Structure formats: C-alpha cells, structure tokens
Amino acid sequence: MFSFSLPRSQRNLYFWFLAFASFLVVVSMMTLLGAASELSNASADLKNLRVVSPNLEDFVNTQSIDFRLNNNNSQRRLKPTDIPKLADDAIVPVGLDEAVNRAFQFFAEFENKRFKPILTVTLPVIESVESGSPAEVAGLKSGDIVLFVNSAKIESVMGFYLALNEKPTSEVTLKLLRNKRDNISVVMRIAGRVPMNDSNCGIKFVTPADAVYLTEQETKRQADLYRRDMLSAIPIDWRADAANSLMQTAKRLNLIAKGVIDPSGANAAKVQSKDVLVWHHKKFLENIDSYLSQRRKLENRSTSYLTVMGDAVVGFVSSLLIATIALGLFWYQRQVSGKKS
C-alpha cells in the first residue's frame, strides 16, 4: 500500500516555523501593550495638565529697588520668608466677579495698613490740581490747606479721605486756608450725579512718595479697570482661574506682617499692590502660553502613539494569522507522522 512520509528535516522545519510564528505573536503583543501604555500615560498627562497659578514667592525675584532714587538704605526687597502660607481650607474658589472684588479688597486693606498711620498725621496741603477736574473748576490751588469738608473738620489727609467718602454726593463744600491767612469756601461739583471721591475730585495732596489710601469707591474703580484692561486679555476659559489666583495672591500679600511693610520701619520691604497686580497678570499669561505649548506636545505624542498602536494592531493580527497557519501545518505534520507509525 502506498504511504506518505515527511523527511525528518521537513518535520523540524514545521516546528521551527511554529516557534518563529509564536515569537512574532509575543513581540507584536508586547509592542501593542507598550504603545497602549504610552498612549494611556500621554492621555493621563493631558488630563492632569493645568495652568499653573503664579506663586507670590516668585515675585521676589522680579523686584528692583534703586536705593539712589529712594534715598533710603533701610529699604529692602521682599523675602520669601516674609510671605505667610495659606491653609488648604482657606483656598476656596469662588465666582469670577466675587473673586475680583475680594482680590481688590485685600489689596486695599494691604495698602491702607501700610500708609494709614502716615496719612493720619499728614496735613491736607494740596500739591496739585488735575486739569479739568471738579477741584480746578471750583478754584482750588496748589498750597491750599483743607480745613472742612462740608461740616466735618479736617486735620489730615486721612481725615479728608474719610469725610469725602462717608456720605458720597456729587456736590462737596470745602473750606480752605490760602496763603496761610485767607479763609475761603468753594463748592466742588461733578456732572451726572456721580458720587465724588478721592479718585475723581482731582486733588493731589503733599504726601510721602507712593503713599495711597484706597477708599471703597476707589477699590471698586480699580476692580472695574482690572476687568476691562487685564481680565479681558485672558482667554475666557481661564478668567475665573485667573481671578481666583489673584484673590489668593492678594490675600497672602495682605497677611504679611505690618512690621515687614511699614514704610516708617527700620527695615521695611518695598512692595506695592500695583506691582504685584501687574506681575501676576503677566505671569498668568505666560503660564497660559506654557500650558498651550505643553498641550500641543502631548497631543502630538498621543497622535504618534496612536499611529504606533495602529501599526502594532496590524502586526499583531498578522502574527496571529501566521501563527495559525504554522500551527495548522505543524498539526498536519503530526497527524501524518502518527499514521505512519
């Protein structure tokens, strides 16, 4: 009877073919799992990517003080150790408008804490009058000393600010001392029934350099300016984050010990809220640019890993097909060998 037998070398060939096909399956599977892992990591990094909020300690490195201009060798830069930390439960995000309002309330408290003692003992001597302002229209002049605001006696610059903002109206009567001998009365009026305050009356007093006192009206005005000029420049998706970040920064600034920032102190740190505000805005925009750059890189990585994963899937399917053929040939060879025996 006719019988079919395979040479031993051919039987060994089927075995090695199956072994090679199995190796291809293992390699392609490892490649596929590796690509899937890299894609998963890239997706997780993309999901966790955030715009980093400016850190007030970083503001220290941006400070520049020219002692020759200040003529005060006791002034120094703010130190990271001067800035208090906030407890985790003190960092509670709020709505955009509320965050902006709170931020500027903290800024106002900070500035007023610095200069209120000085302005309380500073005589209300007018240094200059803004052109076209209610003060100029009323006839106020440089060198005039404010004696009364309406019926309230004024003895300091701080007293003027408090009296002007106690009952805001569009018409204010002032009694002045001019040329150290003449007592005169003038009336300042502002059009449109707009309440008069220290920012729109047009009076600048003789005060120490950088000395300010932020009233409630001035604080609201500065918050509105921030919304118009700075917040509008931030992409809308990050405005709430920017406002909350500013609020936390202003809160930390306001918590700095008074002895550190007191301008009359022996070793006071020179820091102003307006400088912090400008720095925070610039830094937040830089961090958005950095976020977008990192996001593009992660998206490109994900696209690359998707391509690799697609190739790995094709390789894995192909290796399975080859392994199936190899297994079939090997099984057939075993069947033939079994019949022969």
Contacts in CASP RR format, 6 or more apart in sequence:
PFRMAT RR
TARGET T0000
AUTHOR 0000-0000-0000
METHOD contacts of the structure
MODEL  1
MFSFSLPRSQRNLYFWFLAFASFLVVVSMMTLLGAASELSNASADLKNLR
VVSPNLEDFVNTQSIDFRLNNNNSQRRLKPTDIPKLADDAIVPVGLDEAV
NRAFQFFAEFENKRFKPILTVTLPVIESVESGSPAEVAGLKSGDIVLFVN
SAKIESVMGFYLALNEKPTSEVTLKLLRNKRDNISVVMRIAGRVPMNDSN
CGIKFVTPADAVYLTEQETKRQADLYRRDMLSAIPIDWRADAANSLMQTA
KRLNLIAKGVIDPSGANAAKVQSKDVLVWHHKKFLENIDSYLSQRRKLEN
RSTSYLTVMGDAVVGFVSSLLIATIALGLFWYQRQVSGKKS
3 339 0 8 1.000
3 340 0 8 1.000
4 336 0 8 1.000
4 340 0 8 1.000
5 336 0 8 1.000
5 337 0 8 1.000
5 340 0 8 1.000
6 333 0 8 1.000
6 336 0 8 1.000
6 337 0 8 1.000
10 333 0 8 1.000
11 333 0 8 1.000
11 337 0 8 1.000
14 326 0 8 1.000
14 329 0 8 1.000
14 330 0 8 1.000
14 333 0 8 1.000
15 330 0 8 1.000
17 326 0 8 1.000
17 329 0 8 1.000
17 330 0 8 1.000
18 323 0 8 1.000
18 326 0 8 1.000
18 327 0 8 1.000
18 329 0 8 1.000
18 330 0 8 1.000
20 326 0 8 1.000
21 319 0 8 1.000
21 322 0 8 1.000
21 323 0 8 1.000
21 325 0 8 1.000
21 326 0 8 1.000
21 327 0 8 1.000
22 323 0 8 1.000
22 326 0 8 1.000
24 319 0 8 1.000
24 322 0 8 1.000
24 323 0 8 1.000
25 316 0 8 1.000
25 319 0 8 1.000
25 320 0 8 1.000
25 323 0 8 1.000
27 319 0 8 1.000
28 312 0 8 1.000
28 315 0 8 1.000
28 316 0 8 1.000
28 318 0 8 1.000
28 319 0 8 1.000
29 316 0 8 1.000
31 308 0 8 1.000
31 312 0 8 1.000
31 315 0 8 1.000
31 316 0 8 1.000
32 309 0 8 1.000
32 312 0 8 1.000
32 313 0 8 1.000
32 316 0 8 1.000
34 312 0 8 1.000
35 305 0 8 1.000
35 308 0 8 1.000
35 309 0 8 1.000
35 310 0 8 1.000
35 312 0 8 1.000
36 309 0 8 1.000
38 301 0 8 1.000
38 305 0 8 1.000
38 308 0 8 1.000
39 302 0 8 1.000
39 305 0 8 1.000
39 306 0 8 1.000
39 309 0 8 1.000
42 298 0 8 1.000
42 301 0 8 1.000
42 302 0 8 1.000
42 305 0 8 1.000
43 302 0 8 1.000
45 298 0 8 1.000
46 295 0 8 1.000
46 298 0 8 1.000
46 299 0 8 1.000
46 302 0 8 1.000
49 291 0 8 1.000
49 294 0 8 1.000
49 295 0 8 1.000
49 298 0 8 1.000
50 291 0 8 1.000
51 238 0 8 1.000
51 241 0 8 1.000
51 284 0 8 1.000
51 287 0 8 1.000
51 288 0 8 1.000
51 291 0 8 1.000
52 287 0 8 1.000
52 290 0 8 1.000
52 291 0 8 1.000
53 241 0 8 1.000
53 245 0 8 1.000
53 248 0 8 1.000
53 284 0 8 1.000
53 287 0 8 1.000
54 245 0 8 1.000
54 249 0 8 1.000
54 279 0 8 1.000
54 280 0 8 1.000
54 283 0 8 1.000
54 284 0 8 1.000
54 287 0 8 1.000
56 83 0 8 1.000
56 249 0 8 1.000
56 252 0 8 1.000
56 253 0 8 1.000
56 276 0 8 1.000
57 80 0 8 1.000
57 83 0 8 1.000
58 283 0 8 1.000
59 78 0 8 1.000
59 276 0 8 1.000
59 279 0 8 1.000
59 280 0 8 1.000
60 77 0 8 1.000
60 78 0 8 1.000
60 79 0 8 1.000
60 80 0 8 1.000
62 279 0 8 1.000
63 77 0 8 1.000
63 78 0 8 1.000
63 270 0 8 1.000
63 271 0 8 1.000
63 275 0 8 1.000
65 75 0 8 1.000
65 76 0 8 1.000
65 77 0 8 1.000
65 270 0 8 1.000
67 73 0 8 1.000
67 75 0 8 1.000
70 209 0 8 1.000
70 270 0 8 1.000
74 265 0 8 1.000
74 266 0 8 1.000
74 267 0 8 1.000
74 268 0 8 1.000
75 268 0 8 1.000
75 269 0 8 1.000
75 270 0 8 1.000
76 267 0 8 1.000
76 268 0 8 1.000
76 269 0 8 1.000
76 270 0 8 1.000
77 269 0 8 1.000
77 270 0 8 1.000
78 256 0 8 1.000
78 260 0 8 1.000
78 269 0 8 1.000
78 270 0 8 1.000
78 271 0 8 1.000
79 269 0 8 1.000
82 256 0 8 1.000
82 257 0 8 1.000
82 260 0 8 1.000
82 269 0 8 1.000
83 252 0 8 1.000
83 253 0 8 1.000
83 256 0 8 1.000
84 252 0 8 1.000
84 255 0 8 1.000
84 256 0 8 1.000
85 252 0 8 1.000
86 248 0 8 1.000
86 251 0 8 1.000
86 252 0 8 1.000
86 255 0 8 1.000
90 251 0 8 1.000
91 248 0 8 1.000
93 99 0 8 1.000
93 240 0 8 1.000
93 244 0 8 1.000
94 102 0 8 1.000
94 244 0 8 1.000
94 247 0 8 1.000
95 240 0 8 1.000
95 243 0 8 1.000
95 244 0 8 1.000
96 239 0 8 1.000
96 240 0 8 1.000
96 243 0 8 1.000
97 243 0 8 1.000
99 240 0 8 1.000
99 243 0 8 1.000
99 244 0 8 1.000
99 246 0 8 1.000
99 247 0 8 1.000
100 223 0 8 1.000
100 226 0 8 1.000
100 227 0 8 1.000
100 231 0 8 1.000
100 243 0 8 1.000
100 246 0 8 1.000
100 247 0 8 1.000
101 220 0 8 1.000
101 223 0 8 1.000
102 247 0 8 1.000
102 250 0 8 1.000
102 251 0 8 1.000
103 223 0 8 1.000
103 243 0 8 1.000
103 246 0 8 1.000
103 247 0 8 1.000
103 249 0 8 1.000
103 250 0 8 1.000
103 251 0 8 1.000
104 219 0 8 1.000
104 220 0 8 1.000
104 222 0 8 1.000
104 223 0 8 1.000
104 226 0 8 1.000
104 250 0 8 1.000
105 219 0 8 1.000
106 247 0 8 1.000
106 250 0 8 1.000
106 251 0 8 1.000
106 253 0 8 1.000
106 254 0 8 1.000
107 214 0 8 1.000
107 219 0 8 1.000
107 222 0 8 1.000
107 250 0 8 1.000
107 253 0 8 1.000
107 254 0 8 1.000
107 273 0 8 1.000
107 276 0 8 1.000
107 277 0 8 1.000
108 214 0 8 1.000
108 215 0 8 1.000
108 216 0 8 1.000
108 218 0 8 1.000
108 219 0 8 1.000
109 254 0 8 1.000
110 250 0 8 1.000
110 253 0 8 1.000
110 254 0 8 1.000
110 256 0 8 1.000
110 261 0 8 1.000
110 273 0 8 1.000
111 212 0 8 1.000
111 213 0 8 1.000
111 214 0 8 1.000
111 272 0 8 1.000
111 273 0 8 1.000
112 213 0 8 1.000
112 214 0 8 1.000
113 254 0 8 1.000
113 258 0 8 1.000
113 261 0 8 1.000
114 258 0 8 1.000
114 261 0 8 1.000
114 262 0 8 1.000
114 263 0 8 1.000
115 208 0 8 1.000
115 211 0 8 1.000
115 212 0 8 1.000
115 213 0 8 1.000
115 263 0 8 1.000
116 158 0 8 1.000
116 213 0 8 1.000
117 262 0 8 1.000
117 264 0 8 1.000
118 207 0 8 1.000
118 208 0 8 1.000
118 211 0 8 1.000
118 263 0 8 1.000
118 264 0 8 1.000
119 156 0 8 1.000
119 157 0 8 1.000
119 158 0 8 1.000
119 161 0 8 1.000
119 207 0 8 1.000
119 211 0 8 1.000
119 213 0 8 1.000
120 156 0 8 1.000
120 158 0 8 1.000
120 159 0 8 1.000
121 156 0 8 1.000
122 156 0 8 1.000
122 157 0 8 1.000
122 158 0 8 1.000
122 205 0 8 1.000
122 206 0 8 1.000
122 207 0 8 1.000
122 208 0 8 1.000
122 211 0 8 1.000
123 145 0 8 1.000
123 155 0 8 1.000
123 156 0 8 1.000
123 157 0 8 1.000
123 206 0 8 1.000
124 145 0 8 1.000
124 146 0 8 1.000
124 154 0 8 1.000
124 155 0 8 1.000
124 156 0 8 1.000
124 157 0 8 1.000
124 159 0 8 1.000
124 160 0 8 1.000
124 205 0 8 1.000
125 143 0 8 1.000
125 144 0 8 1.000
125 145 0 8 1.000
125 205 0 8 1.000
125 206 0 8 1.000
126 135 0 8 1.000
126 140 0 8 1.000
126 141 0 8 1.000
126 142 0 8 1.000
126 143 0 8 1.000
126 144 0 8 1.000
126 145 0 8 1.000
126 146 0 8 1.000
126 203 0 8 1.000
126 204 0 8 1.000
126 205 0 8 1.000
126 206 0 8 1.000
127 142 0 8 1.000
127 143 0 8 1.000
127 204 0 8 1.000
127 205 0 8 1.000
127 206 0 8 1.000
127 207 0 8 1.000
128 142 0 8 1.000
128 204 0 8 1.000
129 135 0 8 1.000
129 136 0 8 1.000
129 139 0 8 1.000
129 140 0 8 1.000
129 141 0 8 1.000
129 142 0 8 1.000
129 202 0 8 1.000
129 203 0 8 1.000
129 204 0 8 1.000
130 136 0 8 1.000
130 202 0 8 1.000
130 203 0 8 1.000
130 204 0 8 1.000
133 200 0 8 1.000
133 201 0 8 1.000
133 202 0 8 1.000
133 203 0 8 1.000
134 188 0 8 1.000
134 189 0 8 1.000
134 190 0 8 1.000
134 196 0 8 1.000
134 200 0 8 1.000
134 201 0 8 1.000
134 202 0 8 1.000
135 188 0 8 1.000
135 201 0 8 1.000
135 202 0 8 1.000
135 203 0 8 1.000
136 202 0 8 1.000
137 188 0 8 1.000
137 189 0 8 1.000
138 174 0 8 1.000
138 186 0 8 1.000
138 187 0 8 1.000
138 188 0 8 1.000
138 189 0 8 1.000
139 186 0 8 1.000
140 174 0 8 1.000
140 176 0 8 1.000
140 186 0 8 1.000
140 188 0 8 1.000
140 203 0 8 1.000
141 178 0 8 1.000
143 178 0 8 1.000
143 206 0 8 1.000
144 176 0 8 1.000
144 177 0 8 1.000
144 178 0 8 1.000
145 176 0 8 1.000
145 177 0 8 1.000
145 178 0 8 1.000
146 154 0 8 1.000
146 160 0 8 1.000
146 174 0 8 1.000
146 175 0 8 1.000
146 176 0 8 1.000
147 153 0 8 1.000
147 154 0 8 1.000
147 175 0 8 1.000
147 176 0 8 1.000
147 177 0 8 1.000
147 183 0 8 1.000
148 154 0 8 1.000
148 173 0 8 1.000
148 174 0 8 1.000
148 175 0 8 1.000
149 160 0 8 1.000
149 163 0 8 1.000
149 164 0 8 1.000
149 172 0 8 1.000
149 173 0 8 1.000
149 174 0 8 1.000
150 163 0 8 1.000
150 172 0 8 1.000
150 173 0 8 1.000
152 159 0 8 1.000
152 163 0 8 1.000
152 166 0 8 1.000
154 160 0 8 1.000
154 163 0 8 1.000
157 205 0 8 1.000
157 207 0 8 1.000
157 213 0 8 1.000
158 213 0 8 1.000
160 198 0 8 1.000
160 203 0 8 1.000
160 205 0 8 1.000
161 198 0 8 1.000
161 213 0 8 1.000
161 215 0 8 1.000
164 172 0 8 1.000
164 196 0 8 1.000
164 197 0 8 1.000
164 198 0 8 1.000
164 201 0 8 1.000
164 215 0 8 1.000
165 197 0 8 1.000
165 198 0 8 1.000
165 215 0 8 1.000
165 216 0 8 1.000
165 217 0 8 1.000
168 195 0 8 1.000
168 196 0 8 1.000
168 197 0 8 1.000
168 217 0 8 1.000
169 195 0 8 1.000
169 196 0 8 1.000
170 189 0 8 1.000
170 190 0 8 1.000
170 191 0 8 1.000
170 192 0 8 1.000
170 193 0 8 1.000
170 194 0 8 1.000
170 195 0 8 1.000
170 196 0 8 1.000
171 187 0 8 1.000
171 188 0 8 1.000
171 189 0 8 1.000
171 190 0 8 1.000
171 196 0 8 1.000
172 187 0 8 1.000
172 188 0 8 1.000
172 196 0 8 1.000
172 201 0 8 1.000
173 185 0 8 1.000
173 186 0 8 1.000
173 187 0 8 1.000
173 188 0 8 1.000
174 185 0 8 1.000
174 186 0 8 1.000
174 187 0 8 1.000
174 188 0 8 1.000
175 183 0 8 1.000
175 184 0 8 1.000
175 185 0 8 1.000
176 183 0 8 1.000
176 184 0 8 1.000
176 185 0 8 1.000
176 186 0 8 1.000
177 183 0 8 1.000
178 184 0 8 1.000
188 196 0 8 1.000
188 201 0 8 1.000
190 196 0 8 1.000
190 200 0 8 1.000
190 201 0 8 1.000
194 200 0 8 1.000
195 217 0 8 1.000
197 215 0 8 1.000
197 217 0 8 1.000
197 218 0 8 1.000
198 213 0 8 1.000
198 215 0 8 1.000
198 217 0 8 1.000
198 218 0 8 1.000
199 215 0 8 1.000
199 217 0 8 1.000
199 218 0 8 1.000
199 221 0 8 1.000
208 263 0 8 1.000
210 263 0 8 1.000
210 272 0 8 1.000
211 263 0 8 1.000
214 222 0 8 1.000
226 277 0 8 1.000
230 277 0 8 1.000
230 281 0 8 1.000
231 239 0 8 1.000
231 242 0 8 1.000
231 243 0 8 1.000
233 281 0 8 1.000
233 285 0 8 1.000
234 242 0 8 1.000
234 281 0 8 1.000
234 284 0 8 1.000
234 285 0 8 1.000
234 288 0 8 1.000
235 288 0 8 1.000
238 284 0 8 1.000
238 288 0 8 1.000
242 281 0 8 1.000
242 284 0 8 1.000
245 280 0 8 1.000
245 284 0 8 1.000
246 277 0 8 1.000
246 280 0 8 1.000
249 276 0 8 1.000
249 280 0 8 1.000
250 273 0 8 1.000
250 276 0 8 1.000
253 271 0 8 1.000
253 273 0 8 1.000
253 276 0 8 1.000
256 269 0 8 1.000
256 271 0 8 1.000
259 265 0 8 1.000
259 268 0 8 1.000
260 268 0 8 1.000
260 269 0 8 1.000
261 268 0 8 1.000
261 269 0 8 1.000
261 271 0 8 1.000
262 268 0 8 1.000
END
